[in-house]
């Protein structure tokens, strides 16, 4: 019925503008009967009519409609462009953010502008204003809301791995569990940190061009950690973490998997490179 009503309204020319544009959001939800009612109009539209079918699942759109339309796939926004945009947005809105907050927001948004801005809006709304009325988004609040692991805890684990300090490594794992964090999320964040360390070890001073938004102080700390590990050992550790992440999918005891991962990393750290390979 809506399609027939739209078809009847489309034939009338716009009173003011050059075109009358119809945007059908979530077009894959339109029924076959609805598309059939529109088919004649889409096939031979009046000169003043434009149709836009917006959908995240184009394969579900009726084939006869797809064959009569141009297909423009939208891609995810690259992290560098998104980071630059949210930085500019915060400056425009007069919101100050602590170091490390915006990279977390961009990562959580996954390249979607809508999701990224929604998360940023939640952080701003949940942050307190100071006496002057200015809003500051704290790193601790961002970590808590987005569910990521605090950088200090990641540094503690990485330093424990680097120095082969089993007591500190298992103590950090216990903190992860006792604070209610998801062990799988922690392992995912640990893998992300190892990836950053591998980049720092490989690129040296050029790491800032790849790891955009990372403060200089944190880059220096990661450079020190990468120097202690070495590129080969970092790669072996990352392989172990990837395997553990796969094994944790659907695991009934993720804490046990996490503790076994720590044990494997420490065991490989004590073994010669050839034996580990």
C-alpha positions in Angstrom: 0.0 0.0 0.0 2.9 2.4 0.8 4.5 1.6 -2.6 1.3 2.4 -4.4 0.9 5.6 -2.5 4.5 6.6 -3.4 3.9 5.7 -7.0 0.9 8.0 -7.1 2.7 10.9 -5.5 5.8 10.5 -7.7 4.0 11.6 -10.9 3.4 15.1 -9.6 6.3 17.5 -10.4 7.9 19.3 -7.5 6.6 22.8 -6.9 9.9 24.4 -5.9 12.9 22.1 -6.7 14.3 20.5 -9.8 14.0 16.9 -8.6 11.7 14.9 -6.3 14.0 12.4 -4.5 12.7 9.3 -2.7 15.0 7.6 -0.3 14.0 4.1 0.8 16.1 3.2 3.9 16.6 -0.5 4.7 15.5 -1.3 1.2 16.2 -5.1 1.7 13.1 -5.1 4.0 10.7 -4.1 1.2 8.6 -7.1 0.2 8.5 -8.5 -3.2 5.0 -7.2 -3.7 6.2 -3.7 -2.7 9.0 -3.8 -5.2 6.7 -5.1 -7.9 4.4 -2.2 -7.3 7.4 0.2 -7.8 8.9 -1.7 -10.7 7.2 0.2 -13.5 8.1 3.6 -11.9 11.7 2.6 -11.3 12.1 1.2 -14.8 10.7 4.4 -16.5 10.7 7.2 -13.9 9.5 10.7 -14.8 12.3 13.2 -15.5 11.9 14.9 -12.1 12.0 11.7 -10.0 15.2 10.1 -8.4 15.2 6.9 -6.3 17.8 6.0 -3.7 17.6 2.5 -2.2 19.8 2.4 0.9 20.6 -1.0 2.3 23.3 -3.0 4.1 22.3 -6.2 2.4 22.0 -5.5 -1.4 21.8 -9.2 -2.2 18.3 -9.3 -0.7 16.9 -6.6 -3.0 14.8 -7.9 -5.8 16.9 -8.8 -8.8 14.6 -6.8 -11.2 15.1 -3.7 -9.1 18.9 -4.2 -8.9 19.2 -4.6 -12.6 17.6 -1.2 -13.2 19.7 0.7 -10.7 23.3 1.9 -10.3 25.1 0.2 -7.3 27.4 2.4 -5.2 29.0 0.4 -2.4 30.0 2.6 0.6 33.2 1.6 2.4 34.3 2.0 6.0 36.1 5.2 6.9 39.9 4.6 7.5 41.0 5.1 11.1 43.3 8.0 10.2 40.5 10.0 8.6 38.1 9.2 11.4 40.6 10.2 14.1 41.2 13.5 12.4 37.4 14.1 12.2 36.6 13.4 15.8 39.6 15.5 16.9 38.2 18.4 14.9 34.7 17.7 16.2 35.9 17.9 19.8 37.7 21.2 19.2 34.5 22.6 17.6 32.3 21.5 20.5 34.8 22.7 23.1 35.3 19.3 24.6 38.8 18.3 25.8 39.8 14.6 25.9 42.7 12.9 27.6 45.4 11.2 25.6 44.4 7.8 24.3 40.6 8.4 24.4 39.9 9.1 20.8 41.9 6.1 19.4 39.8 3.9 21.6 36.6 5.5 20.3 37.7 5.1 16.7 38.7 1.5 17.3 35.3 0.7 18.9 33.5 2.4 16.1 35.0 0.0 13.6 35.1 2.5 10.7 31.4 3.4 11.0 30.8 7.2 11.4 27.4 6.7 13.0 28.8 4.2 15.6 31.9 6.3 16.3 29.9 9.5 16.9 27.4 7.6 19.0 30.1 6.3 21.3 31.8 9.7 21.5 28.4 11.3 22.3 27.9 8.8 25.2 31.4 9.6 26.6 30.7 13.3 26.4 27.3 13.0 28.0 28.7 10.8 30.8 31.6 13.2 31.6 31.5 15.8 34.3 32.0 19.6 33.6 34.5 21.6 35.7 33.8 24.9 37.4 34.2 26.8 34.1 31.6 24.6 32.4 34.2 22.8 30.2 33.8 19.1 29.7 36.7 16.7 29.8 36.5 13.1 28.8 38.7 11.0 31.1 40.7 8.0 29.9 39.4 5.9 32.8 35.8 6.6 31.9 36.4 5.7 28.2 38.0 2.4 29.2 35.2 1.6 31.5 32.4 2.4 29.0 34.0 0.8 25.9 35.1 -2.3 27.8 38.8 -2.1 26.8 41.7 -3.0 29.0 43.5 -0.2 30.8 46.9 0.6 29.3 48.6 0.3 32.7 47.4 -3.3 33.0 48.6 -4.1 29.5 51.9 -2.6 30.3 52.1 -4.7 33.4 51.5 -7.9 31.5 53.9 -7.0 28.7 56.7 -6.0 31.1 56.1 -9.3 33.0 56.4 -11.3 29.8 59.5 -9.3 28.8 61.2 -9.9 32.2 59.9 -13.5 32.5 58.2 -12.5 35.8 55.6 -15.3 36.3 54.3 -13.9 39.6 53.5 -10.5 38.1 52.0 -12.0 35.0 49.6 -14.2 36.9 48.8 -11.4 39.3 47.7 -9.3 36.4 45.5 -12.1 35.1 43.9 -12.3 38.5 43.2 -8.5 38.4 41.5 -9.0 35.0 39.2 -11.6 36.5 38.6 -9.8 39.8 37.6 -6.5 38.2 35.0 -8.3 36.1 36.7 -7.9 32.7 36.0 -10.3 29.9 39.1 -12.5 29.5 38.6 -12.8 25.8 38.5 -9.0 25.5 41.7 -8.8 27.5 43.4 -11.3 25.2 42.1 -9.3 22.2 43.6 -6.1 23.6 46.8 -7.9 24.4 47.1 -9.0 20.8 46.5 -5.4 19.7 49.3 -4.2 22.0 51.7 -6.9 20.6 50.8 -5.8 17.1 51.8 -2.2 18.1 55.0 -3.5 19.5 55.8 -5.4 16.4 55.2 -2.2 14.3 57.4 -0.2 16.7 60.2 -2.8 16.4 60.0 -2.9 12.6 59.7 0.8 11.9 61.6 2.5 14.8 61.1 6.2 14.7 58.6 5.9 11.9 56.0 4.2 14.1 54.2 7.4 14.8 53.1 7.6 11.1 51.4 4.2 11.5 50.2 4.3 15.1 48.3 7.6 14.7 46.9 9.2 17.8 49.3 7.4 20.2 51.0 9.9 22.6 54.7 10.4 22.3 55.3 9.2 25.9 53.5 5.9 25.1 55.4 5.4 21.9 58.7 5.8 23.9 57.4 3.2 26.4 56.5 0.8 23.6 59.8 1.3 22.0 61.5 0.3 25.2 59.3 -2.8 25.5 59.9 -3.8 21.9 63.7 -3.5 22.5 63.5 -5.9 25.5 61.4 -8.4 23.6 63.0 -8.3 20.2 61.1 -8.8 16.9 61.4 -12.6 16.7 60.1 -13.1 20.3 57.3 -10.6 19.7 56.2 -12.6 16.7 56.2 -15.9 18.5 54.2 -14.4 21.4 51.7 -13.0 19.1 51.2 -16.4 17.5 50.5 -17.9 20.9 48.0 -15.2 21.7 46.2 -15.7 18.3 45.9 -19.4 19.0 44.6 -18.8 22.5 42.0 -16.3 21.1 40.7 -18.9 18.7 40.5 -21.5 21.5 38.6 -19.1 23.8 35.7 -18.9 21.4 32.9 -20.8 23.1 35.2 -22.0 25.9 33.4 -22.8 29.2 36.3 -21.6 31.3 37.9 -18.5 29.7 40.0 -17.8 32.8 41.6 -21.2 32.5 42.4 -20.5 28.8 43.9 -17.2 29.8 46.1 -18.7 32.5 47.3 -21.4 30.1 48.2 -18.7 27.6 50.3 -16.9 30.2 52.0 -20.2 31.0 52.8 -20.9 27.4 54.2 -17.5 26.8 56.5 -17.7 29.8 57.5 -21.3 28.8 58.4 -20.2 25.2 60.3 -17.2 26.6 62.6 -19.5 28.5 63.2 -21.8 25.5 65.7 -21.2 22.8 64.3 -19.7 19.6 65.1 -22.8 17.6 63.4 -25.1 20.1 60.4 -22.8 20.2 60.1 -22.8 16.4 
